[in-house]
């Protein structure tokens, strides 16, 4: 082995440092990974989903029982029917937490391929919180729920345009829950629509129970982070679903799906799992900085985020329906 002098080592070190300063040397671990995805790289129309998100917000605040909620409901029903879905309203009533009045509510249920015996539930809530009560300036201001309310809905609206042509064995039900947060300064009950749906599912068990359920909530933020919600990880029947979804994201190069334990989130999936026994996971970015503030507007959401979530969901659904997931890959 050739001996290297101290002077040579010193000179080499000086050259490396100089090169790093001017940007000539890139260490292997610092090299760029897979190219970052752009909207045009993704075969799911994020721009269309973002358009739906903006249109939902154009109705204004949409708390349960409001005129804006009724107008939004008509718009959603028309959309799902135009996409070939069999649409029904699951109506129920709830007590207003402040004045005790009766609030009429309705979950929207849209079905595709009703004859298929294996079924998947895809869901989101479509009401908005009455006020942005975490807003530091205007806790009684205007809350349009771009991410918290419209983002999951918009992804499912765009996915619905593809469901009539879904090959394979799976039928799909899209369910939009009313009354997820009819809450005023923490006065009131959460998850009213999901609770009603789950109880009806138990009271009148379907001939074809759900193989899986997926809840979308706050999936449109411009800085999207989607770790694995901890309740779902704790349910042995849901772990395979989480592994498959996050594995699909990894194969597609969607880095926003982060395969590590996230926060514990109390959301509609708890009612679906604990009451109805549906293996269901929650895809949610609970670190969204504008949560329950006036700043939860389309400006802080992204067509690219919606496209990425929709692409993962669409890919997983096709592979699950056709049995075409690469062997040995989640």
FIRO-60844 format. One record per residue: chain; x, y, z of N, C-alpha, C, O in turn. Coordinates in steps of 0.001 Angstrom, whole numbers, plus 500000, padded with zeros to 6 digits. Example, Ala and Ser with C-alpha at 12.3 -4.5 7.8 and 13.67 -1.06 7.14 Angstrom:
// FIRO-60844
NODE:A:513190:494310:507800:512300:495500:507800:513200:496700:507800:514236:496681:508465
NODE:A:512850:497750:507080:513670:498940:507140:512900:500030:507870:513409:501138:508039
***
This chain:
// FIRO-60844
NODE:A:500855:498806:500000:500000:500000:500000:500883:501233:500000:501843:501306:500767
NODE:A:500585:502167:499184:501378:503387:499082:501139:504268:500291:499997:504480:500699
NODE:A:502222:504781:500865:502117:505657:502015:501745:507070:501565:502213:507547:500532
NODE:A:500902:507725:502349:500447:509070:502014:500994:510020:503054:500823:509803:504254
NODE:A:501656:511076:502597:502273:512017:503525:501229:512899:504198:500118:513062:503693
NODE:A:501600:513466:505346:500716:514390:506046:500411:515588:505179:499289:516095:505181
NODE:A:501405:516044:504439:501185:517197:503566:500138:516887:502500:499298:517730:502183
NODE:A:500190:515680:501951:499215:515295:500920:497800:515254:501483:496847:515703:500846
NODE:A:497682:514699:502704:496363:514659:503328:495822:516054:503579:494638:516320:503369
NODE:A:496700:516946:504033:496291:518316:504290:495827:518999:503009:494818:519704:502999
NODE:A:496586:518780:501914:496216:519390:500632:494869:518851:500144:494029:519601:499646
NODE:A:494681:517534:500297:493409:516945:499863:492239:517528:500649:491186:517828:500087
NODE:A:492439:517682:501958:491368:518243:502780:491032:519654:502356:489860:520021:502276
NODE:A:492058:520454:502081:491834:521825:501634:491059:521844:500331:490159:522668:500167
NODE:A:491387:520952:499394:490699:520917:498089:489230:520516:498250:488348:521065:497589
NODE:A:488982:519542:499146:487595:519093:499341:486748:520197:499944:485626:520446:499503
NODE:A:487303:520870:500976:486555:521960:501591:486293:523068:500589:485192:523616:500549
NODE:A:487281:523404:499785:487102:524451:498780:486034:524067:497773:485207:524887:497375
NODE:A:486068:522797:497367:485066:522338:496395:483673:522380:496977:482714:522744:496296
NODE:A:483562:521999:498268:482240:522063:498899:481720:523483:498951:480530:523723:498746
NODE:A:482613:524429:499227:482199:525824:499320:481638:526317:498009:480624:527015:497995
NODE:A:482283:525962:496890:481809:526443:495592:480792:525502:494974:480251:525785:493906
NODE:A:480525:524369:495648:479407:523527:495209:479768:522470:494200:478888:522000:493479
NODE:A:481053:522061:494110:481436:521084:493105:481277:519644:493566:481069:518750:492746
NODE:A:481372:519413:494861:481327:518054:495380:479968:517795:496004:479461:518615:496769
NODE:A:479371:516638:495672:478124:516204:496294:478352:514812:496843:478571:513862:496092
NODE:A:478297:514701:498160:478455:513390:498767:477273:512502:498399:476173:513009:498182
NODE:A:477476:511171:498322:476386:510275:497907:475119:510448:498729:474020:510431:498175
NODE:A:475252:510617:500065:474041:510724:500889:473338:512059:500710:472189:512209:501124
NODE:A:474015:513043:500095:473398:514348:499876:472797:514484:498490:472163:515492:498178
NODE:A:472993:513468:497656:472449:513540:496313:470929:513504:496355:470322:512915:497250
NODE:A:470343:514142:495376:468883:514190:495325:468312:512796:495163:468868:511968:494442
NODE:A:467197:512536:495838:466501:511275:495692:465651:511309:494432:465962:512034:493487
NODE:A:464565:510517:494419:463673:510531:493257:463150:511942:492989:462915:512718:493915
NODE:A:462975:512252:491727:462532:513579:491347:461204:513902:492022:460306:513062:492084
NODE:A:461091:515119:492522:459856:515529:493180:458720:515561:492166:458884:516020:491036
NODE:A:457576:515067:492594:456435:514970:491692:455842:516341:491426:455718:517166:492332
NODE:A:455480:516572:490186:454747:517762:489783:453337:517353:489391:453060:516172:489183
NODE:A:452456:518324:489291:451050:518031:489008:450890:517244:487712:450052:516347:487622
NODE:A:451700:517584:486707:451578:516916:485408:452115:515487:485426:451882:514733:484481
NODE:A:452823:515108:486474:453343:513743:486580:452293:512758:487088:452480:511546:486980
NODE:A:451211:513257:487630:450278:512419:488387:449011:512171:487578:448362:513126:487152
NODE:A:448646:510909:487357:447445:510592:486574:446161:510653:487395:445291:509791:487275
NODE:A:446057:511674:488219:444827:511971:488959:444683:513474:488893:445630:514204:489186
NODE:A:443500:513947:488509:443329:515363:488179:443214:516217:489447:442118:516487:489940
NODE:A:444372:516631:489954:444387:517476:491132:443793:518845:490888:443212:519443:491794
NODE:A:443935:519353:489659:443362:520659:489342:441833:520613:489425:441205:521554:489910
NODE:A:441241:519514:488951:439787:519367:489051:439354:519250:490510:438356:519845:490917
NODE:A:440113:518477:491299:439789:518351:492724:439887:519704:493423:439052:520038:494264
NODE:A:440906:520475:493073:441059:521797:493691:439906:522722:493288:439459:523543:494088
NODE:A:439431:522588:492055:438273:523361:491613:437044:523012:492469:436293:523900:492873
NODE:A:436848:521720:492739:435738:521318:493608:435909:521918:495009:434939:522368:495619
NODE:A:437139:521920:495509:437398:522488:496828:437001:523960:496878:436356:524408:497826
NODE:A:437393:524704:495853:437051:526128:495816:435534:526321:495722:434977:527209:496367
NODE:A:434876:525492:494923:433427:525622:494762:432709:525312:496073:431714:525956:496405
NODE:A:433211:524331:496814:432613:524047:498122:432759:525252:499043:431816:525619:499744
NODE:A:433933:525861:499044:434161:527031:499896:433332:528237:499454:433004:529102:500265
NODE:A:433000:528287:498176:432174:529391:497681:430779:529388:498298:430104:530418:498305
NODE:A:430339:528241:498817:429053:528219:499524:429146:528971:500853:428126:529318:501449
NODE:A:430363:529218:501309:430562:529871:502593:430605:528862:503718:430749:527667:503460
NODE:A:430484:529303:504964:430417:528365:506087:429258:527400:505906:428170:527804:505495
NODE:A:429484:526118:506214:428494:525079:505937:428209:524220:507170:428272:522993:507094
NODE:A:427898:524850:508301:427569:524041:509474:426255:523288:509265:425422:523681:508449
NODE:A:426092:522224:510002:424890:521389:509876:423627:522212:510061:423534:523044:510963
NODE:A:422653:521963:509189:421362:522627:509277:421289:523987:508617:420209:524575:508560
NODE:A:422395:524508:508115:422406:525843:507506:421946:525786:506050:421931:524724:505427
NODE:A:421569:526958:505523:421165:527038:504118:422329:526680:503192:422133:526053:502151
NODE:A:423535:527082:503578:424702:526751:502757:424940:525243:502726:425340:524696:501698
NODE:A:424699:524579:503838:424840:523122:503861:423824:522465:502938:424157:521522:502220
NODE:A:422588:522954:502951:421567:522383:502067:421934:522582:500603:421761:521677:499787
NODE:A:422446:523778:500267:422845:524049:498883:424019:523157:498485:424048:522615:497380
NODE:A:424978:523010:499384:426108:522132:499099:425646:520693:498908:426148:519991:498030
NODE:A:424703:520255:499712:424207:518876:499621:423594:518620:498249:423850:517582:497639
NODE:A:422797:519548:497765:422191:519384:496438:423270:519291:495364:423180:518470:494452
NODE:A:424272:520124:495477:425387:520133:494522:426118:518790:494517:426454:518268:493454
NODE:A:426363:518234:495700:427077:516965:495806:426241:515806:495265:426756:514934:494567
NODE:A:424962:515803:495590:424085:514740:495088:424050:514753:493569:424136:513703:492933
NODE:A:423926:515933:492988:423919:516042:491521:425233:515543:490926:425233:514863:489900
NODE:A:426328:515870:491554:427629:515433:491045:427743:513916:491061:428120:513320:490052
NODE:A:427427:513283:492178:427578:511835:492268:426622:511112:491322:426968:510070:490767
NODE:A:425436:511654:491141:424518:511054:490168:425078:511170:488749:424978:510233:487957
NODE:A:425663:512315:488438:426251:512505:487110:427417:511555:486871:427742:511241:485726
NODE:A:428044:511098:487946:429159:510149:487835:428683:508699:487830:429505:507784:487857
NODE:A:427380:508478:487795:426843:507125:487717:426582:506470:489053:426327:505266:489107
NODE:A:426637:507228:490133:426387:506646:491442:424906:506525:491758:424088:507317:491291
NODE:A:424576:505521:492560:423232:505407:493111:423247:506172:494438:423916:505758:495384
NODE:A:422524:507268:494508:422677:508203:495620:421430:508182:496505:420300:508195:496016
NODE:A:421663:508149:497810:420574:508215:498792:421017:509109:499943:422207:509237:500232
NODE:A:420040:509720:500587:420297:510499:501796:419880:509681:503008:418779:509133:503052
NODE:A:420759:509603:503979:420458:508941:505243:420148:510042:506257:421046:510583:506902
NODE:A:418874:510359:506383:418456:511507:507184:418337:511137:508659:417978:510012:509008
NODE:A:418641:512096:509503:418473:511943:510943:418413:513333:511564:418596:514338:510876
NODE:A:418161:513383:512836:418046:514674:513526:418958:514684:514745:419266:513645:515329
NODE:A:419376:515883:515109:420213:516051:516286:419753:517278:517061:419057:518145:516534
NODE:A:420154:517327:518302:419804:518456:519164:420889:519519:519072:422078:519229:519198
NODE:A:420453:520762:518849:421409:521866:518829:422006:522024:520224:421265:522092:521205
NODE:A:423339:522083:520330:423952:522084:521664:423729:523352:522475:423930:523343:523689
NODE:A:423314:524450:521831:423140:525705:522564:421690:525994:522910:421379:526306:524060
NODE:A:420787:525894:521920:419401:526291:522190:418426:525114:522263:417236:525303:522516
NODE:A:418933:523902:522040:418083:522731:522159:417156:522483:520991:416353:521552:521041
NODE:A:417237:523284:519938:416375:523090:518766:416801:521839:518000:417883:521291:518210
NODE:A:415919:521413:517112:416193:520228:516296:416943:520630:515030:416529:521544:514317
NODE:A:418035:519948:514764:418843:520216:513569:418692:519041:512614:419124:517934:512932
NODE:A:418080:519262:511435:417983:518173:510462:419333:517924:509798:420030:518863:509412
NODE:A:419686:516672:509672:420973:516294:509094:420781:515170:508095:419738:514516:508066
NODE:A:421803:514954:507277:421747:513854:506313:423152:513458:505879:423943:514297:505447
NODE:A:423447:512178:505998:424637:511625:505362:424319:511358:503893:423208:510943:503562
NODE:A:425278:511592:503026:425125:511286:501603:425802:509951:501337:426975:509766:501658
NODE:A:425054:509019:500747:425598:507703:500417:425491:507506:498911:424393:507511:498354
NODE:A:426630:507335:498259:426668:507118:496802:427347:505777:496542:428436:505509:497049
NODE:A:426683:504933:495737:427172:503559:495527:427486:503327:494050:426796:503808:493151
NODE:A:428560:502567:493846:428927:502115:492502:429080:500594:492535:429611:500030:493491
NODE:A:428598:499938:491462:428690:498478:491326:427986:497792:492499:428586:497018:493246
NODE:A:426706:498099:492633:425928:497602:493773:425814:496088:493786:425513:495505:494828
NODE:A:426051:495432:492641:425928:493983:492563:427169:493252:493070:427130:492032:493229
NODE:A:428241:493945:493321:429477:493294:493747:429434:492990:495237:429025:493826:496043
NODE:A:429857:491792:495589:429701:491307:496948:430806:491780:497891:430632:491755:499109
NODE:A:431920:492203:497347:432999:492762:498153:432954:494273:498010:432905:494796:496897
NODE:A:432970:494988:499160:432764:496427:499091:433783:497176:499946:434317:496657:500926
NODE:A:434028:498416:499533:434943:499313:500231:434194:500606:500539:433432:501106:499712
NODE:A:434419:501139:501736:433837:502406:502163:434896:503503:502085:435966:503384:502682
NODE:A:434594:504566:501348:435448:505753:501281:434633:506918:501826:433503:507136:501387
NODE:A:435184:507670:502773:434330:508643:503445:435088:509888:503871:436317:509908:503942
NODE:A:434308:510925:504152:434811:512205:504652:433623:512916:505288:432480:512513:505074
NODE:A:433871:513960:506060:432760:514786:506539:432628:516011:505641:433619:516511:505108
NODE:A:431397:516487:505479:431175:517611:504573:430548:518819:505260:430174:519783:504593
NODE:A:430431:518777:506572:430008:519964:507317:431240:520743:507764:432351:520213:507759
NODE:A:431041:521992:508147:432124:522784:508720:431776:523165:510148:430606:523248:510523
NODE:A:432797:523391:510921:432621:523863:512291:431916:525227:512243:432187:526024:511346
NODE:A:431014:525505:513199:430270:526766:513119:431149:528009:513115:430854:528975:512412
NODE:A:432232:527992:513899:433108:529169:514002:434569:528722:514049:434865:527591:514433
NODE:A:435473:529608:513659:436908:529289:513751:437420:529558:515163:438155:530520:515390
NODE:A:437037:528718:516098:437233:529056:517503:438678:528968:517979:438962:529291:519132
NODE:A:439593:528540:517121:441019:528576:517459:441719:529781:516834:442933:529937:516962
NODE:A:440957:530619:516166:441561:531791:515544:441977:532797:516628:441166:533141:517487
NODE:A:443218:533265:516598:443674:534161:517671:443023:535532:517649:443016:536227:518665
NODE:A:442473:535933:516505:441872:537270:516394:440357:537242:516333:439687:538053:516973
NODE:A:439818:536305:515560:438372:536298:515326:437798:534898:515579:437418:534211:514631
NODE:A:437733:534479:516819:437200:533137:517105:435715:532981:516789:435206:531860:516777
NODE:A:435011:534085:516533:433613:534025:516094:433493:534497:514644:432430:534946:514213
NODE:A:434576:534393:513912:434598:534882:512541:434041:533878:511548:433185:533059:511884
NODE:A:434540:533952:510318:434036:533142:509201:434954:531942:508994:436170:532088:508865
NODE:A:434359:530764:508966:435135:529532:508773:434594:528779:507565:433469:528281:507599
NODE:A:435391:528692:506486:434927:528026:505270:435475:526611:505130:435053:525881:504232
NODE:A:436404:526204:505992:436836:524808:506022:437359:524279:504706:436869:523267:504206
NODE:A:438352:524951:504134:438913:524477:502868:439583:523122:503029:439335:522199:502252
NODE:A:440432:523009:504045:441084:521725:504305:440233:520858:505214:440032:519673:504948
NODE:A:439737:521452:506286:438919:520731:507252:437453:520805:506845:436680:521598:507382
NODE:A:437092:519965:505890:435710:519947:505402:435622:519737:503908:434850:518895:503448
NODE:A:436408:520495:503129:436287:520414:501670:437340:519527:501016:437108:519022:499918
NODE:A:438501:519320:501660:439576:518612:500961:439249:517138:500727:439411:516632:499616
NODE:A:438791:516454:501768:438419:515057:501580:437278:514897:500598:437269:513978:499779
NODE:A:436308:515807:500689:435166:515797:499766:435643:515963:498329:435176:515259:497433
NODE:A:436567:516888:498106:437002:517176:496733:437760:516000:496119:437603:515723:494930
NODE:A:438571:515312:496906:439271:514126:496394:438256:513050:496010:438384:512424:494958
NODE:A:437254:512835:496852:436251:511817:496560:435379:512210:495373:434924:511341:494629
NODE:A:435141:513499:495187:434377:513935:494018:435119:513613:492727:434518:513148:491759
NODE:A:436417:513858:492716:437191:513546:491513:437329:512039:491333:437253:511541:490210
NODE:A:437528:511315:492420:437605:509861:492312:436305:509281:491773:436321:508288:491046
NODE:A:435184:509895:492125:433876:509406:491674:433758:509414:490155:433009:508616:489591
NODE:A:434484:510303:489490:434403:510356:488026:434987:509112:487381:434781:508884:486188
NODE:A:435719:508293:488150:436390:507101:487625:435731:505794:488045:436045:504740:487493
NODE:A:434828:505849:489006:434374:504621:489643:433491:503758:488751:433477:502537:488905
NODE:A:432769:504350:487840:431908:503547:486964:432716:502555:486136:432191:501525:485714
NODE:A:433984:502860:485903:434839:501986:485086:435810:501161:485927:436751:500580:485387
NODE:A:435592:501104:487241:436485:500338:488096:436400:498857:487755:435324:498270:487866
NODE:A:437498:498238:487345:437467:496803:487038:437576:495972:488312:437845:496493:489395
NODE:A:437362:494680:488158:437599:493789:489268:436362:493447:490071:435248:493438:489548
NODE:A:436572:493161:491368:435523:492573:492194:434926:493514:493226:433943:493158:493876
NODE:A:435489:494702:493397:435052:495567:494477:433959:496543:494051:434033:497158:492987
NODE:A:432956:496670:494893:432034:497782:494805:432475:498866:495774:433149:498585:496765
NODE:A:432096:500092:495490:432559:501227:496287:431373:502047:496758:430473:502369:495982
NODE:A:431385:502379:498039:430431:503331:498593:431195:504560:499058:432123:504456:499860
NODE:A:430804:505720:498554:431297:506985:499091:430244:507511:500050:429080:507659:499679
NODE:A:430649:507794:501279:429730:508325:502281:430302:509634:502812:431445:509688:503266
NODE:A:429495:510685:502750:429864:511981:503312:429033:512200:504572:427803:512175:504535
NODE:A:429722:512412:505674:429066:512512:506976:428704:513953:507302:429505:514871:507129
NODE:A:427487:514126:507773:427026:515388:508338:427356:515378:509836:427599:514321:510418
NODE:A:427361:516548:510443:427458:516646:511888:428746:516124:512492:428739:515600:513606
NODE:A:429866:516260:511766:431130:515822:512363:431538:516735:513510:432130:516289:514493
NODE:A:431212:518028:513375:431598:518952:514445:430598:520099:514610:430909:521264:514361
NODE:A:429398:519731:515033:428423:520745:515435:428727:521118:516879:428011:520739:517806
NODE:A:429811:521873:517041:430370:522143:518364:430662:523636:518481:431245:524235:517578
NODE:A:430256:524220:519585:430475:525638:519856:431336:525765:521111:430881:525457:522213
NODE:A:432566:526214:520945:433461:526354:522100:433466:525081:522949:433366:525119:524175
NODE:A:433588:523949:522241:433636:522611:522855:432331:522206:523522:432302:521256:524305
NODE:A:431249:522920:523217:429926:522506:523676:429228:521808:522517:429011:522410:521465
NODE:A:428881:520558:522706:428245:519795:521647:428919:518448:521480:429875:518121:522183
NODE:A:428400:517663:520528:428922:516323:520281:429582:516272:518908:429137:516904:517950
NODE:A:430651:515500:518853:431323:515245:517589:430777:513966:516945:430127:513153:517602
NODE:A:431054:513807:515658:430874:512544:514918:429416:512082:514872:429141:510883:514907
NODE:A:428483:513035:514794:427063:512651:514810:426700:511817:513584:426016:510800:513705
NODE:A:427156:512242:512402:426830:511504:511189:427458:510131:511150:426800:509163:510769
NODE:A:428726:510023:511537:429400:508724:511541:428779:507789:512575:428663:506586:512343
NODE:A:428382:508349:513716:427743:507523:514748:426412:506976:514248:426108:505799:514440
NODE:A:425620:507832:513609:424332:507366:513076:424547:506303:512007:423864:505279:511996
NODE:A:425491:506544:511117:425770:505571:510047:426196:504227:510644:425719:503177:510212
NODE:A:427090:504256:511634:427585:503020:512232:426463:502254:512936:426393:501029:512839
NODE:A:425600:502962:513632:424500:502283:514330:423519:501658:513348:423017:500559:513581
NODE:A:423246:502357:512250:422368:501793:511222:423008:500581:510550:422314:499632:510184
NODE:A:424294:500611:510391:425044:499489:509809:424899:498244:510685:424793:497127:510177
NODE:A:424896:498446:512005:424722:497331:512942:423261:496906:513003:422955:495715:513054
NODE:A:422362:497887:512999:420932:497583:513116:420419:496814:511904:419623:495884:512037
NODE:A:420880:497210:510726:420499:496517:509494:421770:496108:508748:422186:496792:507813
NODE:A:422372:495023:509145:423640:494619:508530:423494:494428:507019:422538:493807:506555
NODE:A:424438:494960:506265:424355:494820:504815:424657:493391:504373:425356:492652:505066
NODE:A:424131:493016:503230:424428:491688:502689:425909:491564:502340:426492:490483:502423
NODE:A:426503:492681:501949:427923:492683:501608:428642:493657:502537:428693:494852:502247
NODE:A:429196:493177:503640:429883:494077:504583:431157:494640:503969:431691:494102:502999
NODE:A:431623:495715:504546:432808:496381:504011:434074:495598:504325:434325:495209:505465
NODE:A:434854:495383:503293:436169:494782:503491:437089:495773:504190:437812:495418:505121
NODE:A:437051:497027:503725:437897:498083:504280:437122:499394:504294:436140:499562:503572
NODE:A:437584:500317:505130:437081:501679:505119:438244:502655:505187:439230:502408:505881
NODE:A:438128:503756:504471:439167:504788:504465:438500:506137:504667:437607:506522:503912
NODE:A:438941:506847:505690:438448:508187:506002:439486:509217:505574:440667:509082:505893
NODE:A:439046:510246:504852:439916:511344:504445:439531:512590:505233:438357:512958:505293
NODE:A:440524:513236:505834:440256:514449:506611:441519:515302:506608:442583:514839:507020
NODE:A:441411:516512:506159:442533:517448:506070:443674:516847:505236:444762:516577:505745
NODE:A:443396:516649:503950:444375:516048:503038:444788:517010:501927:445412:516591:500951
NODE:A:444447:518303:502062:444722:519243:500978:445707:520333:501305:445958:521195:500463
NODE:A:446280:520334:502497:447194:521407:502879:448400:521501:501964:448898:520493:501463
NODE:A:448864:522726:501753:449993:522935:500843:451265:522271:501354:452096:521836:500557
NODE:A:451428:522189:502656:452574:521500:503266:452046:520224:503922:451808:520180:505129
NODE:A:451870:519197:503105:451146:518009:503539:452074:517010:504236:453163:516714:503746
NODE:A:451630:516499:505378:452343:515448:506100:451312:514432:506589:450380:514784:507312
NODE:A:451486:513171:506191:450500:512151:506506:451160:510950:507181:451384:509925:506538
NODE:A:451472:511071:508476:451918:509890:509222:450739:508963:509476:449601:509284:509132
NODE:A:451012:507823:510073:449984:506806:510287:449286:507047:511631:449912:506990:512689
NODE:A:447996:507312:511568:447237:507643:512777:447286:506470:513763:447137:505309:513381
NODE:A:447495:506803:515030:447884:505791:516007:446749:504838:516376:447013:503677:516689
NODE:A:445488:505293:516349:444391:504372:516654:444346:503239:515642:444231:502071:516013
NODE:A:444437:503585:514366:444418:502564:513330:445550:501561:513465:445362:500368:513228
NODE:A:446725:502047:513845:447858:501143:514041:447615:500184:515198:448146:499073:515218
NODE:A:446814:500618:516154:446535:499758:517301:445474:498705:517036:445311:497786:517839
NODE:A:444745:498813:515928:443698:497837:515589:444299:496779:514674:444731:497089:513564
NODE:A:444328:495532:515132:444983:494479:514343:444303:494276:512996:444950:493883:512025
NODE:A:442983:494545:512932:442281:494328:511673:442539:495440:510660:442268:495266:509472
NODE:A:443055:496570:511110:443285:497716:510227:444738:497833:509788:445029:498483:508785
NODE:A:445652:497213:510526:447073:497342:510192:447407:496932:508753:448205:497615:508111
NODE:A:446830:495842:508217:447144:495490:506822:446722:496575:505822:447391:496791:504811
NODE:A:445617:497246:506113:445162:498328:505240:446156:499480:505262:446515:500016:504214
NODE:A:446599:499859:506452:447567:500948:506569:448857:500584:505852:449420:501405:505127
NODE:A:449329:499351:506050:450551:498918:505375:450405:498982:503862:451331:499392:503162
NODE:A:449245:498577:503356:449033:498581:501907:448975:499998:501349:449565:500273:500304
NODE:A:448270:500903:502030:448139:502273:501540:449473:503005:501554:449853:503631:500564
NODE:A:450183:502926:502675:451461:503621:502753:452509:502932:501873:453431:503581:501378
NODE:A:452366:501617:501681:453246:500928:500741:452994:501365:499310:453936:501531:498535
NODE:A:451741:501551:498954:451406:502067:497625:452016:503445:497425:452594:503723:496375
NODE:A:451891:504308:498425:452476:505645:498327:453988:505576:498135:454554:506339:497353
NODE:A:454639:504663:498849:456096:504528:498714:456462:504118:497291:457397:504670:496709
NODE:A:455741:503165:496731:456033:502723:495361:455819:503837:494344:456530:503921:493343
NODE:A:454836:504691:494608:454541:505788:493681:455462:506991:493889:455471:507912:493073
NODE:A:456226:506987:494965:457095:508121:495253:456382:509294:495896:456849:510430:495805
NODE:A:455244:509032:496552:454493:510085:497240:455022:510171:498667:454592:509426:499547
NODE:A:455947:511075:498881:456672:511144:500147:455816:511653:501307:456160:511454:502473
NODE:A:454719:512300:500988:453889:512880:502049:453261:511814:502944:452905:512100:504088
NODE:A:453123:510587:502435:452686:509475:503271:453916:508975:504029:454800:508347:503447
NODE:A:453964:509254:505314:455151:508988:506125:454894:507747:506974:453995:507738:507814
NODE:A:455675:506718:506753:455442:505428:507410:456011:505418:508822:456951:504682:509122
NODE:A:455440:506228:509664:455788:506238:511087:454535:506593:511888:453555:507102:511343
NODE:A:454587:506317:513181:453445:506575:514050:453189:508073:514149:454092:508854:514451
NODE:A:451944:508460:513888:451555:509852:514031:450818:510076:515340:450985:509325:516301
NODE:A:450015:511104:515362:449260:511428:516565:448052:510515:516719:447613:509860:515774
NODE:A:447531:510495:517938:446221:509901:518153:445179:510954:517824:445187:512039:518405
NODE:A:444284:510645:516898:443282:511595:516446:441894:511007:516692:441601:509883:516286
NODE:A:441066:511770:517350:439669:511374:517535:438892:511899:516339:438773:513107:516135
NODE:A:438369:510974:515558:437730:511336:514296:436633:510320:513983:436381:509406:514768
NODE:A:435987:510488:512834:434867:509628:512466:435232:508147:512415:434363:507294:512594
NODE:A:436495:507833:512176:436868:506421:512058:436665:505650:513355:436483:504433:513325
NODE:A:436693:506332:514485:436478:505639:515758:435091:505018:515831:434928:503888:516291
NODE:A:434087:505771:515371:432709:505251:515401:432548:504092:514421:431888:503098:514724
NODE:A:433157:504229:513245:433032:503190:512227:433675:501885:512680:433170:500800:512389
NODE:A:434781:501996:513386:435468:500788:513848:434835:500237:515119:434530:499047:515196
NODE:A:434636:501097:516117:434228:500604:517429:432752:500217:517492:432387:499316:518247
NODE:A:431903:500877:516719:430478:500543:516721:430156:499525:515624:429513:498506:515874
NODE:A:430617:499823:514403:430239:498987:513259:431211:497851:512985:430889:496934:512230
NODE:A:432394:497896:513585:433356:496825:513359:434006:496845:511999:434465:495806:511523
NODE:A:434057:498006:511353:434666:498126:510028:436162:498384:510188:436534:499307:510913
NODE:A:437031:497614:509548:438461:497923:509570:438710:499212:508773:438616:499210:507545
NODE:A:439023:500292:509462:439047:501600:508813:440241:502398:509323:440586:502335:510503
NODE:A:440863:503143:508423:441966:504017:508819:441638:505459:508458:440777:505736:507623
NODE:A:442347:506363:509111:442147:507797:508933:443386:508369:508261:444474:508330:508837
NODE:A:443240:508898:507056:444324:509611:506382:444132:511084:506708:443199:511719:506217
NODE:A:445022:511627:507543:444801:512971:508066:446129:513656:508360:447073:513035:508847
NODE:A:446180:514952:508053:447308:515805:508416:446864:516659:509597:446279:517728:509424
NODE:A:447154:516169:510799:446673:516877:511986:447641:517973:512434:447426:518615:513462
NODE:A:448698:518179:511662:449629:519270:511962:449369:520492:511075:450195:521402:511014
NODE:A:448257:520510:510409:447873:521645:509559:447800:522912:510421:447023:522950:511375
NODE:A:448580:523938:510113:448686:525092:511025:447457:525985:511073:447331:526800:511988
NODE:A:446538:525854:510105:445380:526752:510058:444099:526075:510532:442994:526542:510254
NODE:A:444262:524978:511245:443134:524205:511746:442224:525069:512616:442670:525691:513580
NODE:A:440947:525095:512260:439907:525813:513015:440205:527307:513151:439913:527919:514179
NODE:A:440791:527882:512098:441007:529330:512062:440411:529885:510772:440045:529134:509867
NODE:A:440321:531215:510703:439809:531856:509493:440731:531636:508298:440321:531821:507153
NODE:A:441959:531247:508559:442931:531068:507479:442835:529712:506788:443616:529430:505880
NODE:A:441902:528877:507199:441698:527604:506496:440903:527881:505226:439698:527640:505155
NODE:A:441607:528387:504241:441012:528821:502969:441716:528109:501810:442763:527492:502009
NODE:A:441149:528189:500604:441823:527559:499456:443252:528039:499251:444069:527307:498694
NODE:A:443567:529242:499686:444922:529771:499510:445973:528906:500193:447127:528864:499765
NODE:A:445571:528217:501253:446515:527385:501988:446373:525901:501640:446892:525038:502348
NODE:A:445673:525617:500555:445539:524255:500053:446215:524146:498700:446592:525156:498105
NODE:A:446369:522927:498217:447177:522687:497027:446554:521630:496138:446154:520565:496610
NODE:A:446473:521927:494847:446034:520932:493877:446976:519736:493865:446544:518602:493655
NODE:A:448263:519987:494089:449248:518907:494082:449017:517953:495247:449106:516737:495076
NODE:A:448723:518488:496425:448429:517619:497568:447203:516760:497296:447210:515562:497579
NODE:A:446162:517356:496755:444948:516598:496437:445238:515528:495399:444720:514415:495492
NODE:A:446061:515856:494410:446415:514887:493368:447165:513703:493949:446900:512559:493581
NODE:A:448095:513964:494850:448888:512883:495434:448017:511934:496252:448140:510715:496132
NODE:A:447145:512487:497077:446273:511638:497881:445314:510858:496980:445099:509663:497185
NODE:A:444744:511530:495994:443839:510852:495075:444518:509749:494291:443924:508694:494067
NODE:A:445756:509973:493869:446511:508978:493101:446783:507733:493947:446605:506608:493478
NODE:A:447210:507935:495178:447447:506792:496064:446160:506003:496271:446154:504776:496179
NODE:A:445079:506708:496548:443799:506051:496798:443303:505312:495558:442845:504174:495656
NODE:A:443390:505946:494408:442937:505347:493161:443771:504112:492804:443228:503090:492386
NODE:A:445081:504215:492970:445966:503088:492664:445693:501917:493593:445552:500776:493152
NODE:A:445620:502217:494899:445311:501153:495861:443984:500493:495534:443877:499268:495587
NODE:A:442969:501280:495196:441643:500738:494921:441665:499800:493720:441066:498725:493756
NODE:A:442359:500207:492650:442450:499342:491468:443184:498043:491792:442760:496963:491379
NODE:A:444274:498154:492526:445039:496948:492855:444257:496043:493799:444311:494820:493669
NODE:A:443537:496625:494740:442734:495836:495672:441586:495149:494943:441241:494011:495259
NODE:A:440994:495837:493967:439843:495296:493248:440237:494198:492268:439494:493238:492066
NODE:A:441402:494346:491667:441832:493406:490623:442852:492387:491113:443212:491473:490372
NODE:A:443322:492527:492348:444343:491617:492852:445671:491767:492144:446414:490797:491991
NODE:A:445977:492999:491706:447167:493217:490882:448320:493872:491622:449289:494289:490988
NODE:A:448245:493977:492967:449345:494571:493699:450579:493715:493524:450488:492491:493618
NODE:A:451744:494320:493270:452968:493525:493088:453188:492564:494251:453070:492947:495415
NODE:A:453504:491334:493933:453666:490302:494949:454778:490684:495914:455860:491117:495518
NODE:A:454474:490507:497181:455467:490819:498198:455596:492301:498496:456453:492699:499284
NODE:A:454743:493143:497867:454828:494584:498086:453528:495064:498689:452442:494640:498291
NODE:A:453655:495945:499643:452466:496551:500241:452117:497839:499533:451142:498498:499895
***
